[in-house]
Amino acid sequence: MRFDYTPKGVCSRRISFDIDNGIISNVKFEGGCNGNLKAVSKLVDGKEAREIAELLCGNQCGIKGTSCADQLAKAIFSALEAEKKTE
């Protein structure tokens, strides 16, 4: 299932990824710190979504109170809920 998320309070404008049977892949960030977000995308590819979300949840960028990684965690939690509803 392809999932799109609009992050709040960060530089990236959109996060999209595939989630199938709890595994995350093909993570793409639109906007934000290009090099860092490409690295995050590579690091999480093929990993268990809940584990990734729990690891990244609460990560902050400066004084924003959130970060692109934290927003990815929120997106993953939302996607897991949506995936559960389709079962």
Secondary structure, 3 states (H helix, E strand, C coil): CEEEECCCCCCCCEEEEEEECCEEEEEEEECCCHHHHHHHHHHHCCCEHHHHHHHHCCCCCCCCCCCHHHHHHHHHHHHHHHHHHCC
